[in-house]
Amino acid sequence: MVILLGVVAAALWVVAVALPILVLVLIGGLPGDDPAHTQRSLVIASGAFVTVALLAIAATIGFVVLRRAQDRDHDS
């Protein structure tokens, strides 16, 4: 259970970093002249990061708590 949660947390962090990069690349490749294009793409990318990062933070906290509880059980 602990290992699975660690893998999920790591995967979420990878997605949290990769998704905004992918969004910026895809939006940067769109045609057209828009003066606020850069600003909008940064807002979308940061929103994507925050959305996934919040889930990754929760999974990381859960992993650390379970890992400490598991270590405490082995010490007793």
All heavy atoms as a GROMACS GRO file, in nm:
protein
  550
    1MET      N    1   0.082  -0.120   0.000
    1MET     CA    2   0.000   0.000   0.000
    1MET      C    3   0.086   0.125   0.000
    1MET      O    4   0.058   0.219  -0.072
    1MET     CB    5  -0.093  -0.004   0.122
    1MET     CG    6  -0.175   0.119   0.142
    1MET     SD    7  -0.314   0.116   0.032
    1MET     CE    8  -0.401   0.258   0.087
    2VAL      N    9   0.191   0.123   0.083
    2VAL     CA   10   0.278   0.240   0.094
    2VAL      C   11   0.355   0.261  -0.036
    2VAL      O   12   0.366   0.374  -0.085
    2VAL     CB   13   0.376   0.225   0.213
    2VAL    CG1   14   0.473   0.340   0.218
    2VAL    CG2   15   0.298   0.216   0.343
    3ILE      N   16   0.404   0.152  -0.093
    3ILE     CA   17   0.479   0.163  -0.219
    3ILE      C   18   0.388   0.214  -0.330
    3ILE      O   19   0.429   0.299  -0.410
    3ILE     CB   20   0.542   0.027  -0.255
    3ILE    CG1   21   0.648  -0.010  -0.152
    3ILE    CG2   22   0.603   0.031  -0.394
    3ILE    CD1   23   0.705  -0.147  -0.169
    4LEU      N   24   0.267   0.163  -0.336
    4LEU     CA   25   0.173   0.208  -0.438
    4LEU      C   26   0.144   0.357  -0.425
    4LEU      O   27   0.142   0.430  -0.524
    4LEU     CB   28   0.042   0.128  -0.428
    4LEU     CG   29  -0.068   0.167  -0.526
    4LEU    CD1   30  -0.023   0.142  -0.669
    4LEU    CD2   31  -0.195   0.093  -0.495
    5LEU      N   32   0.125   0.404  -0.302
    5LEU     CA   33   0.100   0.546  -0.281
    5LEU      C   34   0.221   0.629  -0.320
    5LEU      O   35   0.207   0.738  -0.376
    5LEU     CB   36   0.060   0.571  -0.136
    5LEU     CG   37   0.008   0.711  -0.103
    5LEU    CD1   38  -0.112   0.746  -0.189
    5LEU    CD2   39  -0.028   0.721   0.044
    6GLY      N   40   0.340   0.578  -0.294
    6GLY     CA   41   0.462   0.647  -0.336
    6GLY      C   42   0.473   0.657  -0.487
    6GLY      O   43   0.513   0.761  -0.541
    7VAL      N   44   0.437   0.550  -0.556
    7VAL     CA   45   0.441   0.550  -0.703
    7VAL      C   46   0.337   0.648  -0.758
    7VAL      O   47   0.364   0.723  -0.853
    7VAL     CB   48   0.418   0.408  -0.757
    7VAL    CG1   49   0.395   0.408  -0.907
    7VAL    CG2   50   0.535   0.318  -0.721
    8VAL      N   51   0.219   0.650  -0.698
    8VAL     CA   52   0.114   0.743  -0.742
    8VAL      C   53   0.158   0.887  -0.719
    8VAL      O   54   0.140   0.973  -0.806
    8VAL     CB   55  -0.019   0.714  -0.669
    8VAL    CG1   56  -0.120   0.824  -0.690
    8VAL    CG2   57  -0.076   0.581  -0.715
    9ALA      N   58   0.219   0.914  -0.604
    9ALA     CA   59   0.266   1.050  -0.575
    9ALA      C   60   0.373   1.093  -0.675
    9ALA      O   61   0.370   1.205  -0.726
    9ALA     CB   62   0.320   1.058  -0.432
   10ALA      N   63   0.467   1.004  -0.704
   10ALA     CA   64   0.572   1.036  -0.802
   10ALA      C   65   0.513   1.060  -0.941
   10ALA      O   66   0.553   1.154  -1.011
   10ALA     CB   67   0.675   0.924  -0.805
   11ALA      N   68   0.418   0.976  -0.980
   11ALA     CA   69   0.355   0.994  -1.111
   11ALA      C   70   0.279   1.126  -1.119
   11ALA      O   71   0.284   1.195  -1.222
   11ALA     CB   72   0.261   0.876  -1.139
   12LEU      N   73   0.212   1.162  -1.012
   12LEU     CA   74   0.141   1.290  -1.012
   12LEU      C   75   0.237   1.407  -1.022
   12LEU      O   76   0.208   1.507  -1.090
   12LEU     CB   77   0.054   1.303  -0.887
   12LEU     CG   78  -0.074   1.221  -0.887
   12LEU    CD1   79  -0.140   1.224  -0.749
   12LEU    CD2   80  -0.171   1.272  -0.993
   13TRP      N   81   0.353   1.400  -0.957
   13TRP     CA   82   0.452   1.508  -0.968
   13TRP      C   83   0.507   1.517  -1.110
   13TRP      O   84   0.530   1.627  -1.161
   13TRP     CB   85   0.565   1.490  -0.867
   13TRP     CG   86   0.527   1.536  -0.731
   13TRP    CD1   87   0.514   1.460  -0.619
   13TRP    CD2   88   0.492   1.670  -0.691
   13TRP    NE1   89   0.474   1.538  -0.513
   13TRP    CE2   90   0.460   1.667  -0.554
   13TRP    CE3   91   0.486   1.792  -0.758
   13TRP    CZ2   92   0.423   1.781  -0.483
   13TRP    CZ3   93   0.448   1.905  -0.688
   13TRP    CH2   94   0.418   1.899  -0.552
   14VAL      N   95   0.527   1.402  -1.174
   14VAL     CA   96   0.574   1.403  -1.313
   14VAL      C   97   0.471   1.469  -1.403
   14VAL      O   98   0.503   1.553  -1.488
   14VAL     CB   99   0.608   1.261  -1.361
   14VAL    CG1  100   0.629   1.256  -1.511
   14VAL    CG2  101   0.730   1.208  -1.287
   15VAL      N  102   0.345   1.434  -1.384
   15VAL     CA  103   0.238   1.493  -1.464
   15VAL      C  104   0.225   1.643  -1.434
   15VAL      O  105   0.204   1.724  -1.525
   15VAL     CB  106   0.104   1.421  -1.439
   15VAL    CG1  107  -0.013   1.495  -1.502
   15VAL    CG2  108   0.111   1.278  -1.490
   16ALA      N  109   0.241   1.681  -1.306
   16ALA     CA  110   0.230   1.822  -1.268
   16ALA      C  111   0.336   1.907  -1.336
   16ALA      O  112   0.311   2.024  -1.368
   16ALA     CB  113   0.240   1.837  -1.116
   17VAL      N  114   0.452   1.850  -1.361
   17VAL     CA  115   0.558   1.925  -1.429
   17VAL      C  116   0.544   1.917  -1.581
   17VAL      O  117   0.563   2.016  -1.652
   17VAL     CB  118   0.697   1.873  -1.384
   17VAL    CG1  119   0.808   1.935  -1.467
   17VAL    CG2  120   0.718   1.904  -1.236
   18ALA      N  121   0.508   1.800  -1.632
   18ALA     CA  122   0.503   1.780  -1.776
   18ALA      C  123   0.380   1.844  -1.841
   18ALA      O  124   0.390   1.894  -1.954
   18ALA     CB  125   0.504   1.631  -1.808
   19LEU      N  126   0.268   1.844  -1.773
   19LEU     CA  127   0.144   1.897  -1.833
   19LEU      C  128   0.154   2.046  -1.869
   19LEU      O  129   0.118   2.083  -1.982
   19LEU     CB  130   0.025   1.870  -1.741
   19LEU     CG  131  -0.112   1.910  -1.795
   19LEU    CD1  132  -0.144   1.833  -1.923
   19LEU    CD2  133  -0.219   1.884  -1.690
   20PRO      N  134   0.204   2.132  -1.781
   20PRO     CA  135   0.215   2.273  -1.821
   20PRO      C  136   0.312   2.293  -1.938
   20PRO      O  137   0.288   2.378  -2.023
   20PRO     CB  138   0.268   2.343  -1.696
   20PRO     CG  139   0.232   2.254  -1.584
   20PRO     CD  140   0.233   2.116  -1.639
   21ILE      N  141   0.418   2.214  -1.943
   21ILE     CA  142   0.511   2.225  -2.055
   21ILE      C  143   0.441   2.187  -2.184
   21ILE      O  144   0.454   2.256  -2.286
   21ILE     CB  145   0.636   2.138  -2.030
   21ILE    CG1  146   0.714   2.192  -1.912
   21ILE    CG2  147   0.723   2.130  -2.155
   21ILE    CD1  148   0.824   2.102  -1.863
   22LEU      N  149   0.366   2.079  -2.180
   22LEU     CA  150   0.291   2.035  -2.298
   22LEU      C  151   0.188   2.140  -2.339
   22LEU      O  152   0.172   2.169  -2.458
   22LEU     CB  153   0.222   1.901  -2.269
   22LEU     CG  154   0.138   1.842  -2.381
   22LEU    CD1  155   0.226   1.806  -2.499
   22LEU    CD2  156   0.062   1.722  -2.332
   23VAL      N  157   0.119   2.197  -2.243
   23VAL     CA  158   0.020   2.301  -2.272
   23VAL      C  159   0.087   2.421  -2.338
   23VAL      O  160   0.036   2.476  -2.437
   23VAL     CB  161  -0.055   2.342  -2.142
   23VAL    CG1  162  -0.133   2.471  -2.162
   23VAL    CG2  163  -0.147   2.231  -2.097
   24LEU      N  164   0.201   2.464  -2.286
   24LEU     CA  165   0.270   2.579  -2.345
   24LEU      C  166   0.316   2.550  -2.487
   24LEU      O  167   0.307   2.636  -2.574
   24LEU     CB  168   0.390   2.619  -2.258
   24LEU     CG  169   0.356   2.687  -2.127
   24LEU    CD1  170   0.482   2.707  -2.044
   24LEU    CD2  171   0.286   2.820  -2.151
   25VAL      N  172   0.365   2.428  -2.511
   25VAL     CA  173   0.409   2.392  -2.646
   25VAL      C  174   0.290   2.389  -2.741
   25VAL      O  175   0.298   2.441  -2.853
   25VAL     CB  176   0.483   2.256  -2.643
   25VAL    CG1  177   0.503   2.202  -2.784
   25VAL    CG2  178   0.615   2.271  -2.571
   26LEU      N  179   0.180   2.329  -2.698
   26LEU     CA  180   0.063   2.320  -2.786
   26LEU      C  181   0.001   2.456  -2.814
   26LEU      O  182  -0.035   2.487  -2.927
   26LEU     CB  183  -0.041   2.226  -2.725
   26LEU     CG  184  -0.004   2.078  -2.723
   26LEU    CD1  185  -0.111   1.998  -2.651
   26LEU    CD2  186   0.016   2.026  -2.863
   27ILE      N  187  -0.011   2.538  -2.711
   27ILE     CA  188  -0.069   2.671  -2.731
   27ILE      C  189   0.025   2.759  -2.812
   27ILE      O  190  -0.018   2.840  -2.894
   27ILE     CB  191  -0.105   2.736  -2.596
   27ILE    CG1  192  -0.223   2.662  -2.533
   27ILE    CG2  193  -0.140   2.883  -2.613
   27ILE    CD1  194  -0.262   2.711  -2.395
   28GLY      N  195   0.156   2.743  -2.790
   28GLY     CA  196   0.254   2.822  -2.866
   28GLY      C  197   0.251   2.789  -3.014
   28GLY      O  198   0.289   2.874  -3.096
   29GLY      N  199   0.209   2.671  -3.050
   29GLY     CA  200   0.203   2.632  -3.190
   29GLY      C  201   0.075   2.673  -3.261
   29GLY      O  202   0.062   2.652  -3.381
   30LEU      N  203  -0.018   2.733  -3.190
   30LEU     CA  204  -0.143   2.775  -3.254
   30LEU      C  205  -0.120   2.898  -3.341
   30LEU      O  206  -0.046   2.989  -3.304
   30LEU     CB  207  -0.249   2.808  -3.148
   30LEU     CG  208  -0.301   2.691  -3.066
   30LEU    CD1  209  -0.395   2.743  -2.956
   30LEU    CD2  210  -0.370   2.590  -3.152
   31PRO      N  211  -0.183   2.902  -3.458
   31PRO     CA  212  -0.164   3.017  -3.546
   31PRO      C  213  -0.248   3.138  -3.501
   31PRO      O  214  -0.342   3.124  -3.422
   31PRO     CB  215  -0.215   2.966  -3.681
   31PRO     CG  216  -0.316   2.862  -3.646
   31PRO     CD  217  -0.266   2.799  -3.518
   32GLY      N  218  -0.210   3.253  -3.550
   32GLY     CA  219  -0.289   3.373  -3.524
   32GLY      C  220  -0.213   3.476  -3.443
   32GLY      O  221  -0.116   3.444  -3.376
   33ASP      N  222  -0.259   3.601  -3.458
   33ASP     CA  223  -0.200   3.711  -3.383
   33ASP      C  224  -0.293   3.750  -3.270
   33ASP      O  225  -0.405   3.793  -3.291
   33ASP     CB  226  -0.178   3.833  -3.474
   33ASP     CG  227  -0.051   3.821  -3.554
   33ASP    OD1  228   0.038   3.748  -3.509
   33ASP    OD2  229  -0.040   3.886  -3.659
   34ASP      N  230  -0.245   3.734  -3.150
   34ASP     CA  231  -0.321   3.770  -3.032
   34ASP      C  232  -0.224   3.834  -2.934
   34ASP      O  233  -0.130   3.770  -2.889
   34ASP     CB  234  -0.384   3.644  -2.970
   34ASP     CG  235  -0.473   3.676  -2.852
   34ASP    OD1  236  -0.501   3.795  -2.827
   34ASP    OD2  237  -0.514   3.582  -2.783
   35PRO      N  238  -0.246   3.961  -2.901
   35PRO     CA  239  -0.151   4.029  -2.812
   35PRO      C  240  -0.145   3.968  -2.672
   35PRO      O  241  -0.042   3.975  -2.606
   35PRO     CB  242  -0.201   4.173  -2.807
   35PRO     CG  243  -0.336   4.174  -2.866
   35PRO     CD  244  -0.351   4.050  -2.947
   36ALA      N  245  -0.251   3.906  -2.627
   36ALA     CA  246  -0.253   3.847  -2.492
   36ALA      C  247  -0.228   3.696  -2.496
   36ALA      O  248  -0.255   3.627  -2.398
   36ALA     CB  249  -0.387   3.877  -2.426
   37HIS      N  250  -0.177   3.649  -2.608
   37HIS     CA  251  -0.154   3.505  -2.627
   37HIS      C  252  -0.062   3.448  -2.519
   37HIS      O  253  -0.092   3.344  -2.460
   37HIS     CB  254  -0.095   3.482  -2.766
   37HIS     CG  255  -0.068   3.340  -2.799
   37HIS    ND1  256  -0.167   3.251  -2.831
   37HIS    CD2  257   0.047   3.269  -2.804
   37HIS    CE1  258  -0.115   3.134  -2.856
   37HIS    NE2  259   0.016   3.142  -2.840
   38THR      N  260   0.048   3.514  -2.493
   38THR     CA  261   0.145   3.465  -2.394
   38THR      C  262   0.085   3.464  -2.254
   38THR      O  263   0.101   3.368  -2.179
   38THR     CB  264   0.271   3.553  -2.397
   38THR    OG1  265   0.324   3.552  -2.530
   38THR    CG2  266   0.375   3.502  -2.301
   39GLN      N  267   0.016   3.571  -2.222
   39GLN     CA  268  -0.043   3.581  -2.087
   39GLN      C  269  -0.146   3.472  -2.065
   39GLN      O  270  -0.147   3.406  -1.960
   39GLN     CB  271  -0.106   3.718  -2.069
   39GLN     CG  272  -0.165   3.738  -1.931
   39GLN     CD  273  -0.230   3.875  -1.917
   39GLN    OE1  274  -0.234   3.953  -2.012
   39GLN    NE2  275  -0.282   3.903  -1.799
   40ARG      N  276  -0.231   3.450  -2.162
   40ARG     CA  277  -0.334   3.345  -2.149
   40ARG      C  278  -0.272   3.207  -2.138
   40ARG      O  279  -0.317   3.124  -2.059
   40ARG     CB  280  -0.430   3.350  -2.267
   40ARG     CG  281  -0.531   3.459  -2.256
   40ARG     CD  282  -0.646   3.437  -2.354
   40ARG     NE  283  -0.708   3.565  -2.377
   40ARG     CZ  284  -0.704   3.633  -2.491
   40ARG    NH1  285  -0.643   3.581  -2.595
   40ARG    NH2  286  -0.761   3.750  -2.502
   41SER      N  287  -0.170   3.181  -2.219
   41SER     CA  288  -0.108   3.048  -2.215
   41SER      C  289  -0.039   3.024  -2.081
   41SER      O  290  -0.042   2.912  -2.029
   41SER     CB  291  -0.009   3.031  -2.330
   41SER     OG  292   0.098   3.122  -2.319
   42LEU      N  293   0.020   3.128  -2.021
   42LEU     CA  294   0.082   3.112  -1.890
   42LEU      C  295  -0.023   3.089  -1.781
   42LEU      O  296   0.000   3.010  -1.688
   42LEU     CB  297   0.167   3.233  -1.856
   42LEU     CG  298   0.297   3.247  -1.937
   42LEU    CD1  299   0.367   3.377  -1.903
   42LEU    CD2  300   0.388   3.129  -1.913
   43VAL      N  301  -0.136   3.154  -1.793
   43VAL     CA  302  -0.244   3.133  -1.695
   43VAL      C  303  -0.298   2.990  -1.705
   43VAL      O  304  -0.319   2.924  -1.604
   43VAL     CB  305  -0.357   3.237  -1.716
   43VAL    CG1  306  -0.481   3.199  -1.637
   43VAL    CG2  307  -0.309   3.374  -1.677
   44ILE      N  308  -0.317   2.942  -1.826
   44ILE     CA  309  -0.366   2.806  -1.845
   44ILE      C  310  -0.264   2.704  -1.794
   44ILE      O  311  -0.299   2.608  -1.725
   44ILE     CB  312  -0.400   2.781  -1.994
   44ILE    CG1  313  -0.520   2.868  -2.035
   44ILE    CG2  314  -0.428   2.634  -2.020
   44ILE    CD1  315  -0.545   2.871  -2.184
   45ALA      N  316  -0.137   2.726  -1.826
   45ALA     CA  317  -0.033   2.633  -1.782
   45ALA      C  318  -0.018   2.632  -1.630
   45ALA      O  319  -0.003   2.526  -1.569
   45ALA     CB  320   0.100   2.669  -1.848
   46SER      N  321  -0.023   2.749  -1.568
   46SER     CA  322  -0.012   2.752  -1.422
   46SER      C  323  -0.134   2.690  -1.356
   46SER      O  324  -0.123   2.624  -1.253
   46SER     CB  325   0.011   2.895  -1.372
   46SER     OG  326  -0.099   2.977  -1.405
   47GLY      N  327  -0.250   2.707  -1.415
   47GLY     CA  328  -0.371   2.642  -1.364
   47GLY      C  329  -0.361   2.490  -1.374
   47GLY      O  330  -0.401   2.418  -1.281
   48ALA      N  331  -0.305   2.442  -1.484
   48ALA     CA  332  -0.287   2.297  -1.499
   48ALA      C  333  -0.189   2.245  -1.395
   48ALA      O  334  -0.210   2.139  -1.335
   48ALA     CB  335  -0.237   2.265  -1.640
   49PHE      N  336  -0.080   2.320  -1.371
   49PHE     CA  337   0.017   2.278  -1.271
   49PHE      C  338  -0.046   2.272  -1.132
   49PHE      O  339  -0.030   2.174  -1.060
   49PHE     CB  340   0.139   2.371  -1.269
   49PHE     CG  341   0.232   2.342  -1.155
   49PHE    CD1  342   0.317   2.233  -1.160
   49PHE    CD2  343   0.232   2.421  -1.042
   49PHE    CE1  344   0.402   2.204  -1.055
   49PHE    CE2  345   0.316   2.393  -0.936
   49PHE     CZ  346   0.402   2.285  -0.943
   50VAL      N  347  -0.115   2.378  -1.094
   50VAL     CA  348  -0.174   2.385  -0.959
   50VAL      C  349  -0.276   2.274  -0.939
   50VAL      O  350  -0.281   2.212  -0.832
   50VAL     CB  351  -0.236   2.524  -0.934
   50VAL    CG1  352  -0.320   2.525  -0.809
   50VAL    CG2  353  -0.127   2.629  -0.925
   51THR      N  354  -0.355   2.246  -1.040
   51THR     CA  355  -0.456   2.142  -1.029
   51THR      C  356  -0.395   2.007  -0.998
   51THR      O  357  -0.439   1.936  -0.907
   51THR     CB  358  -0.538   2.134  -1.160
   51THR    OG1  359  -0.600   2.260  -1.184
   51THR    CG2  360  -0.642   2.025  -1.153
   52VAL      N  361  -0.291   1.970  -1.070
   52VAL     CA  362  -0.229   1.839  -1.049
   52VAL      C  363  -0.138   1.842  -0.926
   52VAL      O  364  -0.128   1.744  -0.853
   52VAL     CB  365  -0.153   1.794  -1.174
   52VAL    CG1  366  -0.090   1.658  -1.154
   52VAL    CG2  367  -0.246   1.789  -1.294
   53ALA      N  368  -0.074   1.956  -0.901
   53ALA     CA  369   0.017   1.965  -0.786
   53ALA      C  370  -0.057   1.950  -0.654
   53ALA      O  371  -0.004   1.893  -0.558
   53ALA     CB  372   0.094   2.097  -0.789
   54LEU      N  373  -0.179   2.000  -0.647
   54LEU     CA  374  -0.258   1.983  -0.524
   54LEU      C  375  -0.283   1.836  -0.495
   54LEU      O  376  -0.275   1.791  -0.380
   54LEU     CB  377  -0.388   2.061  -0.532
   54LEU     CG  378  -0.375   2.213  -0.523
   54LEU    CD1  379  -0.511   2.279  -0.548
   54LEU    CD2  380  -0.319   2.255  -0.389
   55LEU      N  381  -0.313   1.761  -0.599
   55LEU     CA  382  -0.331   1.616  -0.581
   55LEU      C  383  -0.200   1.549  -0.543
   55LEU      O  384  -0.197   1.460  -0.458
   55LEU     CB  385  -0.385   1.554  -0.710
   55LEU     CG  386  -0.525   1.598  -0.754
   55LEU    CD1  387  -0.557   1.543  -0.892
   55LEU    CD2  388  -0.628   1.554  -0.653
   56ALA      N  389  -0.091   1.594  -0.604
   56ALA     CA  390   0.040   1.536  -0.574
   56ALA      C  391   0.082   1.566  -0.430
   56ALA      O  392   0.142   1.481  -0.363
   56ALA     CB  393   0.145   1.589  -0.672
   57ILE      N  394   0.051   1.686  -0.382
   57ILE     CA  395   0.083   1.722  -0.244
   57ILE      C  396   0.008   1.630  -0.147
   57ILE      O  397   0.066   1.579  -0.051
   57ILE     CB  398   0.051   1.870  -0.217
   57ILE    CG1  399   0.151   1.959  -0.289
   57ILE    CG2  400   0.051   1.901  -0.068
   57ILE    CD1  401   0.113   2.106  -0.291
   58ALA      N  402  -0.120   1.611  -0.173
   58ALA     CA  403  -0.200   1.523  -0.087
   58ALA      C  404  -0.145   1.380  -0.088
   58ALA      O  405  -0.134   1.316   0.017
   58ALA     CB  406  -0.346   1.525  -0.130
   59ALA      N  407  -0.110   1.330  -0.205
   59ALA     CA  408  -0.055   1.194  -0.214
   59ALA      C  409   0.080   1.184  -0.144
   59ALA      O  410   0.110   1.084  -0.079
   59ALA     CB  411  -0.043   1.152  -0.360
   60THR      N  412   0.162   1.288  -0.155
   60THR     CA  413   0.293   1.288  -0.090
   60THR      C  414   0.278   1.290   0.062
   60THR      O  415   0.349   1.218   0.134
   60THR     CB  416   0.375   1.408  -0.138
   60THR    OG1  417   0.388   1.403  -0.280
   60THR    CG2  418   0.513   1.409  -0.075
   61ILE      N  419   0.188   1.371   0.111
   61ILE     CA  420   0.163   1.376   0.256
   61ILE      C  421   0.114   1.240   0.305
   61ILE      O  422   0.159   1.189   0.408
   61ILE     CB  423   0.065   1.489   0.291
   61ILE    CG1  424   0.131   1.624   0.269
   61ILE    CG2  425   0.016   1.476   0.436
   61ILE    CD1  426   0.036   1.742   0.280
   62GLY      N  427   0.022   1.180   0.233
   62GLY     CA  428  -0.028   1.048   0.269
   62GLY      C  429   0.082   0.944   0.269
   62GLY      O  430   0.090   0.859   0.359
   63PHE      N  431   0.171   0.951   0.170
   63PHE     CA  432   0.283   0.858   0.162
   63PHE      C  433   0.375   0.873   0.283
   63PHE      O  434   0.416   0.773   0.344
   63PHE     CB  435   0.361   0.881   0.033
   63PHE     CG  436   0.490   0.805   0.025
   63PHE    CD1  437   0.490   0.667   0.008
   63PHE    CD2  438   0.611   0.870   0.036
   63PHE    CE1  439   0.610   0.597   0.001
   63PHE    CE2  440   0.730   0.801   0.030
   63PHE     CZ  441   0.730   0.664   0.011
   64VAL      N  442   0.408   0.997   0.319
   64VAL     CA  443   0.498   1.021   0.433
   64VAL      C  444   0.434   0.974   0.563
   64VAL      O  445   0.499   0.910   0.647
   64VAL     CB  446   0.537   1.170   0.440
   64VAL    CG1  447   0.607   1.203   0.570
   64VAL    CG2  448   0.623   1.208   0.321
   65VAL      N  449   0.305   1.001   0.581
   65VAL     CA  450   0.236   0.960   0.703
   65VAL      C  451   0.232   0.808   0.713
   65VAL      O  452   0.260   0.751   0.820
   65VAL     CB  453   0.094   1.020   0.708
   65VAL    CG1  454   0.010   0.956   0.817
   65VAL    CG2  455   0.102   1.171   0.728
   66LEU      N  456   0.198   0.740   0.606
   66LEU     CA  457   0.193   0.594   0.608
   66LEU      C  458   0.332   0.534   0.630
   66LEU      O  459   0.347   0.434   0.701
   66LEU     CB  460   0.133   0.540   0.479
   66LEU     CG  461  -0.018   0.550   0.466
   66LEU    CD1  462  -0.063   0.497   0.330
   66LEU    CD2  463  -0.086   0.471   0.576
   67ARG      N  464   0.432   0.594   0.568
   67ARG     CA  465   0.568   0.544   0.583
   67ARG      C  466   0.616   0.558   0.729
   67ARG      O  467   0.676   0.466   0.784
   67ARG     CB  468   0.661   0.622   0.489
   67ARG     CG  469   0.801   0.578   0.488
   67ARG     CD  470   0.814   0.450   0.414
   67ARG     NE  471   0.956   0.414   0.417
   67ARG     CZ  472   1.003   0.303   0.372
   67ARG    NH1  473   0.922   0.217   0.318
   67ARG    NH2  474   1.129   0.278   0.380
   68ARG      N  475   0.587   0.671   0.792
   68ARG     CA  476   0.624   0.690   0.933
   68ARG      C  477   0.549   0.593   1.023
   68ARG      O  478   0.605   0.539   1.118
   68ARG     CB  479   0.598   0.834   0.976
   68ARG     CG  480   0.699   0.930   0.924
   68ARG     CD  481   0.677   1.067   0.982
   68ARG     NE  482   0.779   1.158   0.935
   68ARG     CZ  483   0.787   1.284   0.971
   68ARG    NH1  484   0.698   1.334   1.054
   68ARG    NH2  485   0.884   1.361   0.924
   69ALA      N  486   0.420   0.572   0.995
   69ALA     CA  487   0.343   0.478   1.076
   69ALA      C  488   0.397   0.336   1.058
   69ALA      O  489   0.405   0.260   1.156
   69ALA     CB  490   0.196   0.484   1.035
   70GLN      N  491   0.436   0.303   0.940
   70GLN     CA  492   0.492   0.170   0.914
   70GLN      C  493   0.626   0.155   0.988
   70GLN      O  494   0.652   0.050   1.045
   70GLN     CB  495   0.512   0.151   0.764
   70GLN     CG  496   0.554   0.012   0.724
   70GLN     CD  497   0.572   0.001   0.574
   70GLN    OE1  498   0.622   0.094   0.510
   70GLN    NE2  499   0.530  -0.110   0.519
   71ASP      N  500   0.708   0.258   0.987
   71ASP     CA  501   0.836   0.252   1.058
   71ASP      C  502   0.815   0.242   1.208
   71ASP      O  503   0.889   0.173   1.278
   71ASP     CB  504   0.922   0.375   1.024
   71ASP     CG  505   0.978   0.370   0.884
   71ASP    OD1  506   0.978   0.259   0.823
   71ASP    OD2  507   1.021   0.476   0.834
   72ARG      N  508   0.715   0.313   1.260
   72ARG     CA  509   0.685   0.307   1.404
   72ARG      C  510   0.639   0.168   1.445
   72ARG      O  511   0.672   0.120   1.554
   72ARG     CB  512   0.576   0.411   1.439
   72ARG     CG  513   0.622   0.506   1.546
   72ARG     CD  514   0.516   0.604   1.582
   72ARG     NE  515   0.516   0.713   1.484
   72ARG     CZ  516   0.408   0.763   1.427
   72ARG    NH1  517   0.290   0.718   1.458
   72ARG    NH2  518   0.416   0.860   1.340
   73ASP      N  519   0.561   0.102   1.359
   73ASP     CA  520   0.515  -0.034   1.389
   73ASP      C  521   0.631  -0.134   1.392
   73ASP      O  522   0.631  -0.228   1.469
   73ASP     CB  523   0.411  -0.079   1.289
   73ASP     CG  524   0.277  -0.008   1.307
   73ASP    OD1  525   0.254   0.050   1.416
   73ASP    OD2  526   0.196  -0.010   1.212
   74HIS      N  527   0.729  -0.112   1.305
   74HIS     CA  528   0.844  -0.202   1.301
   74HIS      C  529   0.937  -0.180   1.419
   74HIS      O  530   1.006  -0.271   1.462
   74HIS     CB  531   0.922  -0.184   1.171
   74HIS     CG  532   0.852  -0.244   1.054
   74HIS    ND1  533   0.850  -0.380   1.030
   74HIS    CD2  534   0.782  -0.188   0.953
   74HIS    CE1  535   0.781  -0.403   0.921
   74HIS    NE2  536   0.738  -0.289   0.871
   75ASP      N  537   0.941  -0.059   1.474
   75ASP     CA  538   1.026  -0.028   1.589
   75ASP      C  539   0.971  -0.082   1.720
   75ASP      O  540   1.046  -0.107   1.814
   75ASP     CB  541   1.046   0.124   1.604
   75ASP     CG  542   1.134   0.179   1.492
   75ASP    OD1  543   1.204   0.100   1.427
   75ASP    OD2  544   1.131   0.302   1.469
   76SER      N  545   0.841  -0.102   1.726
   76SER     CA  546   0.778  -0.147   1.851
   76SER      C  547   0.805  -0.292   1.880
   76SER      O  548   0.815  -0.376   1.804
   76SER     CB  549   0.627  -0.127   1.846
   76SER     OG  550   0.598   0.008   1.825
   0.00000   0.00000   0.00000
